[in-house]
């Protein structure tokens, strides 16, 4: 499962920079079809984030249509009523796309990155449980 936690590095943020600009996400899906087994099929370039470990409680999920958002901007999870709630997630991303969750609203603090396809049933195991306040994405190629 391609995912990693990056410890924060002291840095000065330029809040005019598109990388750290916080804007309200305009294309967020609040529901998605589930298979009969109860596991969601994750469409290409989508991330499904869950409030609870082990993908529990389908009423408290958010679905991010990643590439429908502008790359290299920081999107707040506060406006989605999902601040500091991320405990598990599933994703399916094109090669070269990286989604980054940040501990702080403006994109700073600890960073948790995902790429490829996969899932993390418990982000508490790697020290990032209930820490995500924002997300962003970028292409590596």
MARBAMAR-19868 format. One line per field, with one value per residue: residue number from 1; residue in one letter; z, y, x of N, C-alpha, C in turn. Coordinates in Angstrom, 1 decimal. Layout:
<kolgus>
i <- NUM:...
aa <- A:...
nzz <- Z:...
nyy <- Y:...
nxx <- X:...
cazz <- Z:...
cayy <- Y:...
caxx <- X:...
czz <- Z:...
cyy <- Y:...
cxx <- X:...
</kolgus>
This chain:
<kolgus>
i <- 1:2:3:4:5:6:7:8:9:10:11:12:13:14:15:16:17:18:19:20:21:22:23:24:25:26:27:28:29:30:31:32:33:34:35:36:37:38:39:40:41:42:43:44:45:46:47:48:49:50:51:52:53:54:55:56:57:58:59:60:61:62:63:64:65:66:67:68:69:70:71:72:73:74:75:76:77:78:79:80:81:82:83:84:85:86:87:88:89:90:91:92:93:94:95:96:97:98:99:100:101:102:103:104:105:106:107:108:109:110:111:112:113:114:115:116:117:118:119:120:121:122:123:124:125:126:127:128:129:130:131:132:133:134:135:136:137:138:139:140:141
aa <- X:X:X:X:X:X:X:X:X:X:X:X:X:X:X:X:X:X:X:X:X:X:X:X:X:X:X:X:X:X:X:X:X:X:X:X:X:X:X:X:X:X:X:X:X:X:X:X:X:X:X:X:X:X:X:X:X:X:X:X:X:X:X:X:X:X:X:X:X:X:X:X:X:X:X:X:X:X:X:X:X:X:X:X:X:X:X:X:X:X:X:X:X:X:X:X:X:X:X:X:X:X:X:X:X:X:X:X:X:X:X:X:X:X:X:X:X:X:X:X:X:X:X:X:X:X:X:X:X:X:X:X:X:X:X:X:X:X:X:X:X
nzz <- 0.0:-1.0:0.9:3.1:6.0:6.7:8.7:10.1:8.8:9.7:8.3:6.4:5.4:2.4:2.1:-0.2:-2.1:-4.5:-3.6:-0.9:-0.6:0.8:-0.1:-0.6:-1.2:-4.3:-5.6:-4.2:-3.3:-1.5:-1.2:-2.4:-4.4:-3.0:-3.0:-2.8:-0.8:1.0:0.8:-0.7:-4.2:-5.6:-7.6:-10.5:-9.7:-7.3:-3.8:-0.8:2.3:5.7:8.9:10.9:12.1:10.2:8.1:9.0:9.6:7.3:7.1:7.9:5.9:3.4:0.0:-2.2:-5.3:-6.8:-9.2:-10.2:-8.8:-8.6:-9.1:-6.7:-4.8:-1.5:0.2:2.4:5.1:7.0:6.0:5.0:7.1:8.4:9.8:11.4:11.6:10.0:9.9:8.5:5.1:1.5:-1.8:-5.3:-7.6:-10.6:-12.2:-11.1:-9.7:-6.6:-3.5:-0.8:2.6:5.2:8.5:9.4:8.9:6.8:5.4:6.6:9.1:10.1:7.4:5.3:2.8:-0.2:-3.0:-6.2:-5.9:-3.1:0.4:3.8:6.8:9.3:10.3:12.7:13.4:12.2:13.3:12.3:12.8:13.0:12.5:10.1:8.5:6.1:2.5:-0.5:-3.9:-6.4:-9.5:-10.2:-12.5
nyy <- -1.2:2.0:4.6:7.2:8.8:12.0:13.8:17.0:19.9:22.7:25.7:28.6:29.9:31.1:32.7:33.6:32.0:29.5:26.9:26.9:28.2:28.4:27.3:26.9:23.7:22.9:20.7:18.2:15.0:13.6:11.2:7.8:4.9:1.7:-1.6:-4.9:-6.2:-4.3:-2.9:0.0:0.6:2.2:4.9:5.9:8.2:9.2:9.6:8.1:9.1:8.2:8.7:6.9:4.1:1.2:1.6:2.1:3.1:4.4:6.7:8.8:9.6:11.1:11.9:12.5:14.0:14.0:15.0:16.8:19.1:21.9:21.4:21.5:23.3:24.1:22.5:22.9:20.7:21.5:22.9:20.9:19.7:17.9:18.1:17.0:14.3:12.1:8.7:6.3:5.3:5.0:4.7:5.5:6.2:7.8:6.9:8.8:10.8:12.3:12.5:14.6:14.8:17.2:18.2:20.8:23.5:25.3:23.8:23.0:21.4:17.9:15.6:13.4:11.2:9.8:7.5:5.8:2.9:1.9:1.2:2.3:1.1:2.0:4.9:5.7:4.0:4.8:7.2:9.3:9.5:11.0:13.6:15.1:18.1:19.5:19.1:18.3:18.0:16.8:16.4:14.1:13.9
nxx <- 0.9:0.9:1.8:2.7:4.1:5.1:7.3:6.9:8.6:10.4:9.4:8.9:5.8:4.4:1.6:0.4:1.1:0.2:0.4:-0.1:-2.5:-5.7:-8.8:-12.3:-13.5:-15.1:-16.1:-17.0:-17.9:-20.5:-21.6:-21.4:-21.7:-22.0:-20.6:-22.2:-20.9:-20.3:-18.0:-16.6:-16.4:-13.7:-13.7:-11.6:-9.1:-10.2:-10.6:-11.6:-12.6:-12.8:-14.4:-14.1:-12.1:-11.2:-13.0:-15.6:-19.0:-20.7:-22.1:-20.5:-18.5:-16.4:-16.0:-13.6:-13.2:-10.5:-9.0:-10.8:-10.4:-8.2:-4.8:-2.1:-3.1:-4.3:-6.8:-9.4:-10.4:-12.1:-14.3:-15.8:-16.9:-15.1:-12.8:-9.9:-10.7:-10.1:-9.7:-9.5:-8.9:-9.5:-8.2:-7.7:-5.7:-4.4:-1.2:1.5:0.1:-0.2:-1.7:-1.9:-2.3:-2.6:-1.7:-2.2:-4.5:-3.7:-2.0:0.4:2.5:2.4:2.6:0.8:1.0:-0.4:-0.5:-1.0:-3.0:-4.9:-5.4:-5.9:-6.6:-6.4:-5.3:-4.3:-2.3:0.0:0.5:-1.0:-3.7:-6.9:-5.8:-5.8:-6.3:-6.4:-6.1:-4.3:-3.2:-0.9:0.9:3.5:4.9
cazz <- 0.0:-1.1:1.7:4.0:6.9:6.7:9.9:9.7:8.7:10.0:7.1:6.3:4.4:1.7:2.0:-1.5:-3.0:-4.8:-2.9:0.5:-0.6:1.3:-0.7:-0.3:-2.3:-5.0:-6.2:-3.2:-3.3:-0.1:-1.3:-3.4:-4.4:-2.3:-3.5:-1.9:0.3:1.9:0.5:-1.8:-5.3:-5.6:-9.0:-10.8:-9.2:-6.1:-2.4:0.1:3.7:6.8:10.2:11.9:11.7:9.5:7.1:9.6:9.6:6.0:7.2:8.1:4.9:2.4:-1.2:-2.9:-6.7:-6.8:-10.3:-10.4:-8.1:-9.1:-8.4:-5.9:-3.9:-0.3:0.4:3.9:5.5:7.9:5.3:4.7:8.4:8.5:10.4:12.4:11.7:9.2:10.6:7.5:3.7:0.3:-2.9:-6.6:-8.3:-11.8:-12.0:-11.1:-8.9:-5.2:-2.7:0.5:3.8:6.1:9.9:9.7:7.9:5.7:4.7:7.3:10.1:9.6:6.1:5.0:1.3:-0.9:-4.5:-6.7:-5.4:-1.8:1.6:5.1:7.6:10.6:10.2:14.0:13.5:11.7:13.9:11.6:13.0:13.5:12.4:8.8:8.5:4.7:1.5:-1.8:-4.8:-7.5:-10.4:-10.1:-13.9
cayy <- 0.0:3.2:5.7:7.5:9.9:12.8:14.7:18.4:20.6:24.1:26.4:29.8:29.8:32.3:32.5:34.0:30.9:28.6:25.7:27.0:28.9:27.7:27.6:26.0:22.8:23.0:19.5:17.1:14.1:13.2:9.8:6.9:3.6:0.6:-2.9:-5.7:-6.7:-3.2:-2.1:0.9:0.6:3.6:5.3:6.5:9.6:9.5:9.2:8.1:9.2:7.8:9.2:5.8:3.1:0.0:2.0:1.9:4.2:5.0:8.1:9.8:9.6:12.2:11.4:13.5:13.8:14.6:15.8:17.9:20.3:22.5:20.9:22.4:24.2:23.4:22.5:22.7:19.7:22.2:23.3:19.7:19.2:16.7:18.5:16.1:13.1:11.0:7.5:5.3:5.8:4.2:5.6:4.9:7.4:7.6:7.0:10.2:11.7:12.2:13.3:14.9:15.3:18.0:18.4:22.1:24.0:25.9:22.8:22.7:20.3:16.6:15.3:12.0:11.1:8.5:7.4:4.5:2.4:1.2:1.6:2.3:0.8:2.7:5.9:5.9:3.1:5.5:8.5:10.4:9.3:12.2:14.8:15.8:19.4:19.9:18.1:18.9:17.0:17.3:15.4:14.0:13.8
caxx <- 0.0:1.7:1.4:3.8:3.9:6.3:7.3:7.0:9.9:10.2:9.5:8.1:4.8:4.0:0.2:0.0:1.5:-0.9:0.6:-0.7:-3.8:-6.9:-10.0:-13.4:-13.6:-16.3:-16.5:-16.8:-19.0:-20.9:-22.1:-20.9:-22.3:-21.3:-20.9:-23.0:-20.1:-20.1:-16.7:-16.8:-15.5:-13.2:-13.5:-10.3:-8.7:-11.0:-10.2:-12.8:-12.0:-13.7:-14.1:-13.8:-11.2:-11.7:-14.0:-16.9:-20.0:-20.8:-22.7:-19.4:-17.4:-16.3:-15.5:-12.8:-12.9:-9.2:-8.6:-11.7:-9.9:-7.0:-3.6:-1.1:-3.8:-4.6:-8.3:-9.7:-11.4:-13.0:-15.5:-16.5:-17.2:-14.3:-11.5:-9.3:-11.6:-9.6:-9.1:-9.2:-9.2:-9.3:-7.9:-7.4:-5.1:-3.5:0.2:2.1:-0.7:0.0:-2.6:-1.3:-3.2:-1.8:-2.1:-2.7:-5.5:-3.1:-1.1:1.7:2.5:2.7:2.1:0.5:0.8:-0.9:-0.4:-1.4:-4.3:-4.7:-6.3:-5.3:-7.7:-6.2:-4.2:-3.7:-1.1:1.2:0.7:-1.7:-5.1:-7.6:-5.0:-5.9:-7.1:-6.5:-5.5:-3.9:-2.7:0.0:1.5:5.0:5.5
czz <- 0.0:-0.3:2.6:4.8:6.9:7.9:9.4:9.7:8.9:8.7:7.2:5.2:3.7:1.4:0.6:-2.5:-3.3:-4.1:-1.5:0.6:-0.1:0.6:-0.4:-1.5:-3.0:-5.5:-5.2:-3.3:-1.9:-0.1:-2.4:-3.3:-3.8:-2.9:-2.4:-0.7:1.3:1.6:-0.7:-3.0:-5.5:-7.1:-9.2:-10.4:-8.1:-4.9:-1.6:1.5:4.7:8.1:11.2:11.3:11.0:8.6:7.7:9.5:8.3:6.0:7.5:7.2:4.1:1.2:-2.0:-4.4:-7.0:-8.0:-10.8:-9.7:-8.7:-8.4:-7.7:-5.1:-2.7:-0.1:1.8:4.1:6.5:7.2:4.9:6.0:8.7:9.1:11.5:12.6:10.9:9.9:9.7:6.1:2.7:-0.8:-4.2:-7.5:-9.5:-11.4:-12.0:-10.3:-7.4:-4.5:-1.3:1.5:4.7:7.5:10.1:8.5:6.7:5.0:5.4:8.3:9.5:8.3:5.9:3.5:0.8:-2.4:-4.9:-6.2:-4.1:-0.8:2.8:6.1:9.0:10.6:11.6:14.1:13.0:12.2:13.3:11.9:13.6:13.5:11.1:8.9:7.1:3.8:0.3:-2.7:-5.9:-8.3:-10.2:-11.4:-14.8
cyy <- 1.2:4.3:6.0:8.7:10.7:13.8:16.1:19.0:22.0:24.9:27.6:29.7:31.1:32.1:33.0:32.9:30.0:27.3:25.8:27.8:28.0:28.2:26.6:25.0:22.9:21.7:18.3:16.3:13.6:11.8:9.1:5.6:2.6:-0.7:-3.7:-6.1:-5.5:-2.4:-1.3:0.5:2.0:3.9:5.9:7.9:10.1:9.0:9.2:8.1:8.9:8.4:8.1:4.8:1.9:0.3:1.9:3.2:4.9:6.4:9.2:9.5:10.8:11.6:12.6:13.2:14.6:15.5:16.8:19.2:20.7:21.9:22.0:23.5:23.4:23.6:22.1:21.5:20.3:22.4:22.1:19.0:17.9:17.0:17.5:14.9:11.9:9.9:6.4:5.9:4.8:5.1:4.8:6.1:7.0:7.6:8.4:11.2:11.3:13.1:13.4:15.5:16.0:18.1:19.7:22.6:24.6:25.0:22.5:21.6:19.0:16.4:13.8:11.9:9.8:8.6:6.0:4.1:1.7:1.6:1.6:2.2:1.6:3.7:6.2:5.1:3.8:6.9:9.7:10.3:10.6:13.5:15.6:17.0:19.9:18.9:18.9:17.7:17.6:16.1:15.3:13.9:14.7
cxx <- 0.9:1.2:2.6:3.5:5.2:6.3:7.5:8.4:9.6:10.4:8.6:7.1:4.5:2.5:-0.4:0.3:0.3:-0.8:-0.1:-2.0:-4.9:-8.1:-11.1:-13.5:-15.0:-16.9:-16.2:-18.1:-19.3:-21.4:-21.5:-21.5:-21.4:-21.6:-21.7:-22.2:-19.9:-18.8:-17.0:-15.9:-15.0:-13.0:-12.1:-10.2:-9.7:-10.3:-11.5:-12.2:-13.1:-13.4:-13.6:-12.8:-11.9:-12.9:-15.4:-17.7:-20.0:-21.4:-21.6:-18.2:-17.5:-15.6:-14.8:-12.6:-11.6:-8.9:-9.6:-11.4:-8.6:-5.8:-2.8:-1.8:-4.1:-6.1:-8.6:-10.7:-12.4:-14.4:-16.4:-17.0:-16.4:-12.9:-11.1:-10.2:-11.0:-9.0:-8.9:-9.5:-8.9:-9.0:-7.6:-7.0:-4.3:-2.0:0.7:1.2:-0.4:-1.0:-1.9:-2.3:-2.2:-2.5:-2.8:-3.6:-4.8:-2.1:0.2:1.5:2.9:2.0:1.9:0.2:0.4:-0.7:-0.8:-2.8:-4.0:-5.7:-5.4:-6.4:-7.6:-5.0:-3.6:-2.4:0.2:1.3:-0.1:-3.3:-5.7:-6.7:-5.2:-6.8:-7.3:-5.9:-5.2:-3.5:-1.8:0.4:3.0:5.7:4.6
</kolgus>
